[in-house]
Amino acid sequence: MKRGSYLSVGFSVGISMTILFSIAFCKVLNNYAGIVAGICFGISMGVSTSLIFKKYNKKDK
């Protein structure tokens, strides 16, 4: 995998998880504080996914 590909996978996973977590937490908490929690969880999922793909790429070589 090239450098840009694992970064794009990380960004796409982060953005999609941000949207999903924001919607879920807004429904559960019944206020807009769920958006902040969704952003935090989405960023952490995106970073961890890109790091996992980066580590997986190094093991292939």
Sequence and secondary structure as in RCSB ss.txt:
>XXXX:A:sequence
MKRGSYLSVGFSVGISMTILFSIAFCKVLNNYAGIVAGICFGISMGVSTSLIFKKYNKKDK
>XXXX:A:secstr
  HHHHHHHHHHHHHHHHHHHHHHHHHHHSSTHHHHHHHHHHHHHHHHHHHHHHHHHHHH 
